[in-house]
Amino acid sequence: MSHPFHIVDVFAQERYAGNQLAVVTDAGDLHKDEMQAIAAEMDYSETTFVTGEPTDGAWPVRIFTPAAEIPFAGHPTLGTAQVIRDHLADGNPETVTLDLPVGEVPVEVRERDGRETLWMTQQAPEFGEQLAHEDLAAVLGLPADRLDHDWPVEIVSTGLATIVVPVADRDALGAIDLDRDAYDAVTGDRDAKNVLAVCREPRSDDNDLAVRVFAPFYNVLEDPATGSSNGCLAAYLARHEMLGSPAVEARVEQGYEMGRPSLLHLSTDGSGEDISVRVGGSVVAVARGDLL
């Protein structure tokens, strides 16, 4: 079979920004080890595979990092939905639903700030344990006082668990130097392998937060735009009312330290244990071709 692929930049305002994604279509004949080898060859933080036609309206998709298959990730969901909408689905639909290992994830197209923006509704958040600030300061290679102790360090999952770590300011965010031994010690026996550091000092006055995300367990030392972890952040913001309200409408910067500036939109409804999380962003096409 022919295996066309598309390269797109997700959470990008222009080409060659945001988070890169390779989407392989007509991939139903590929075995898992072949998919893993292709993802390692592409060497993006994720590569996705559309493995068949939709069943009950949901397109079957698998997601691989260079090191492992994962059940959910944010920018691959949006980017794959855009490729399906542009090249596979009939009629340029306003909603594309992906059938992922975590379940069905609908992606809607809306207008935002004069741009076409894709929004995914993530899984209902699950809040895990709160960890010691000192332990995560060690992971980030920072003195303990460079974390923001007014807010907890907490594990949150909306499909892929993330450790949310508030840091004091953007200088602290920029000074992060991940300590792999400390990272392995904290994440080793926990499902949460992503670490999201967040501060309330974005570069742009139009934005609300700046973040960095690290996932060396998946061979992704740092990620330029992470929809799954930012969904966890949205749930965290709502639960703790970090922006002053349980209803979150936020713009988040990521990727600047990597030269891949990214913009993510976060939105929530509900409060307490009943929070609905949506993450949005733009997708820009970069290239297409065929696997040989």
C-alpha positions in Angstrom: 0.0 0.0 0.0 1.0 3.6 -0.5 1.5 5.5 2.7 1.1 9.3 2.1 2.3 11.5 4.9 1.7 15.2 5.8 3.8 17.5 8.0 2.0 20.2 9.8 2.9 22.8 12.5 0.3 22.8 15.3 -0.4 25.6 17.7 1.4 27.8 15.2 0.6 31.3 13.9 2.8 30.7 10.9 4.8 28.0 9.2 8.0 26.7 11.0 6.6 27.6 14.4 4.5 25.6 16.9 4.9 21.9 17.2 5.8 19.7 14.3 3.7 16.6 13.5 3.9 13.9 10.8 0.6 12.3 9.9 0.7 9.0 8.0 -2.5 8.1 6.3 -3.7 4.7 4.8 -1.7 3.1 7.6 -3.9 0.1 8.3 -1.4 -2.4 7.0 1.5 -1.2 9.2 2.4 -3.2 12.3 3.2 -1.5 15.6 6.9 -2.0 15.2 6.8 -0.4 11.8 4.9 2.6 13.1 7.4 2.9 15.9 10.3 2.8 13.5 8.7 5.5 11.3 8.1 7.7 14.4 11.8 7.3 15.3 12.8 8.2 11.8 10.6 11.3 11.7 12.0 12.2 15.2 9.2 14.7 16.0 7.7 14.6 19.5 4.9 12.6 17.9 3.9 10.9 14.7 0.3 9.7 14.1 -1.1 7.0 11.9 -4.7 7.0 10.5 -5.3 3.2 10.3 -8.7 3.0 8.6 -12.0 4.5 7.6 -14.2 6.0 10.3 -16.5 3.7 12.4 -19.6 5.4 13.6 -18.1 8.7 12.6 -14.8 8.3 14.5 -11.4 8.0 12.7 -9.1 5.3 14.1 -5.7 6.9 15.0 -2.6 5.8 16.8 0.0 8.1 18.3 3.8 7.4 18.7 6.6 9.3 20.2 10.1 8.4 19.0 10.2 5.9 21.9 6.7 4.6 22.6 3.1 4.5 21.7 0.9 6.8 23.9 -2.9 6.8 24.4 -3.4 10.5 23.9 -1.6 13.8 23.0 -2.9 17.2 22.2 -1.1 18.6 19.3 -1.3 15.2 17.4 -5.0 15.2 17.9 -5.5 18.7 16.4 -3.0 18.2 13.6 -4.4 14.8 12.6 -7.9 16.2 12.6 -6.8 19.0 10.3 -5.2 16.5 7.9 -8.3 14.3 7.9 -10.5 17.3 7.3 -8.4 18.6 4.4 -7.5 15.3 2.7 -9.6 12.4 3.8 -13.1 13.4 5.0 -15.9 14.4 2.6 -17.3 18.0 2.7 -14.7 19.7 4.9 -16.6 19.0 8.1 -16.8 21.4 11.0 -16.2 18.5 13.5 -13.8 15.6 13.2 -13.8 12.9 15.8 -10.7 10.7 16.5 -10.9 7.2 17.9 -7.9 7.1 20.2 -6.9 4.6 22.9 -8.3 6.9 25.6 -11.7 7.0 23.7 -13.3 9.3 21.2 -12.0 12.9 21.0 -14.1 15.4 19.0 -12.3 18.3 17.3 -14.3 21.3 16.3 -13.4 24.2 14.0 -14.1 27.7 15.2 -13.1 31.2 14.3 -10.8 32.8 16.9 -9.0 36.1 16.6 -9.7 36.1 12.9 -8.1 32.7 12.4 -9.5 29.2 11.9 -8.9 27.4 15.2 -9.3 23.7 16.1 -10.6 22.9 19.5 -10.5 19.5 21.2 -12.6 18.4 24.2 -10.3 16.4 26.4 -11.1 13.6 28.9 -12.6 14.6 32.2 -9.7 15.6 34.5 -8.4 13.4 37.2 -6.5 15.0 40.0 -3.7 13.0 41.6 -1.2 13.5 44.4 0.4 16.8 45.3 4.2 16.6 45.4 6.9 18.5 47.4 8.0 21.7 45.8 11.6 20.9 46.7 11.5 17.6 44.7 10.3 19.4 41.6 12.8 22.2 42.1 15.5 19.6 41.9 13.9 18.1 38.8 14.0 21.6 37.1 17.5 22.4 38.4 16.2 25.4 40.3 16.6 26.6 43.9 13.4 25.8 45.9 12.6 29.5 46.3 12.3 29.9 42.5 9.0 27.9 42.6 5.8 29.6 43.5 4.8 28.1 46.8 1.4 29.8 46.8 0.2 27.1 44.5 0.6 23.3 44.7 2.7 21.0 42.6 0.1 18.5 41.4 -0.4 15.6 39.1 -3.4 16.1 36.7 -4.6 14.0 33.8 -7.0 14.7 31.0 -5.8 11.7 29.1 -2.0 11.8 29.6 -0.8 12.6 33.2 1.3 15.7 33.8 3.0 17.2 36.8 2.0 20.9 37.0 4.7 23.0 38.6 4.2 26.7 39.2 7.4 28.7 39.1 8.0 32.2 40.5 8.5 34.2 37.3 9.7 34.1 33.7 13.4 34.4 34.7 12.9 31.1 36.7 11.1 29.6 33.7 14.0 30.5 31.4 16.6 29.2 33.9 15.3 25.6 34.0 18.0 23.1 33.5 16.4 19.7 33.8 18.2 17.2 36.1 17.6 13.7 34.5 18.5 11.8 37.7 16.0 13.9 39.8 13.4 13.5 37.0 13.8 9.8 36.9 13.5 9.6 40.7 10.2 11.6 40.7 8.6 10.0 37.7 10.0 6.5 37.9 7.0 4.8 39.7 4.4 7.3 38.6 2.2 7.4 35.4 3.0 11.1 35.0 6.0 11.5 32.8 5.4 15.0 31.5 6.5 18.0 33.6 4.8 21.4 32.9 6.4 24.5 34.4 4.1 27.5 34.4 4.5 31.2 35.3 2.1 34.2 35.1 4.6 36.4 33.3 4.1 35.9 29.5 6.1 37.8 26.9 3.0 39.3 25.3 0.4 41.4 27.0 -2.2 39.6 24.9 -1.4 36.3 26.7 -2.0 35.1 30.2 0.7 32.4 30.9 4.0 31.1 29.8 4.9 27.4 30.1 7.6 24.9 29.3 7.0 21.1 29.1 9.6 18.3 29.5 9.2 14.6 28.7 12.6 12.9 28.5 10.9 9.5 29.3 9.4 9.7 25.8 12.7 10.9 24.2 11.3 14.4 24.2 13.7 16.5 26.3 11.5 19.6 25.7 8.3 20.0 23.7 7.5 23.2 21.9 3.7 23.0 22.3 1.9 20.3 24.3 -1.9 20.2 24.1 -2.3 17.3 26.5 -0.3 18.9 29.3 -2.0 22.3 28.7 -5.3 20.5 29.1 -4.1 19.4 32.5 -3.0 22.9 33.2 -6.5 24.2 32.3 -8.0 21.8 34.8 -5.5 22.9 37.4 -6.3 26.6 36.8 -10.0 25.9 37.2 -9.7 23.8 40.3 -7.4 26.2 42.1 -8.8 29.4 40.5 -5.3 30.5 39.8 -6.5 33.1 37.3 -9.2 34.3 39.8 -12.1 32.2 38.5 -13.1 28.5 38.1 -14.1 29.5 34.5 -10.9 29.6 32.4 -10.3 31.4 29.2 -6.6 31.7 28.7 -3.9 32.2 26.1 -0.7 30.3 26.8 2.8 30.8 25.3 5.2 27.8 24.9 8.2 26.9 22.8 10.0 30.3 22.8 13.1 28.9 24.5 13.3 26.4 21.6 12.8 28.9 18.8 9.4 27.4 18.1 6.9 30.1 19.4 3.5 28.5 20.0 0.1 29.8 21.1 -2.5 27.6 22.9 -6.0 28.5 23.9 -7.5 27.0 27.1 -11.1 27.0 28.1 -13.1 25.3 30.9 -16.6 24.9 32.1 -17.7 23.7 35.5 -15.9 23.6 38.8 -14.7 21.3 41.6 -14.6 17.7 40.4 -16.9 18.4 37.4 -14.7 20.4 35.0 -14.9 20.2 31.2 -11.6 21.0 29.4 -11.0 22.3 25.9 -7.7 23.2 24.2 -7.5 25.0 20.9 -4.9 26.2 18.4 -4.2 26.7 14.7 -2.6 24.2 12.3 -0.4 25.2 9.4 0.5 22.8 6.5 4.2 22.5 5.8 4.9 19.5 3.5 3.5 16.2 2.1 5.0 13.2 0.5 5.0 9.3 0.4 6.9 6.8 2.5 9.0 4.6 0.2 
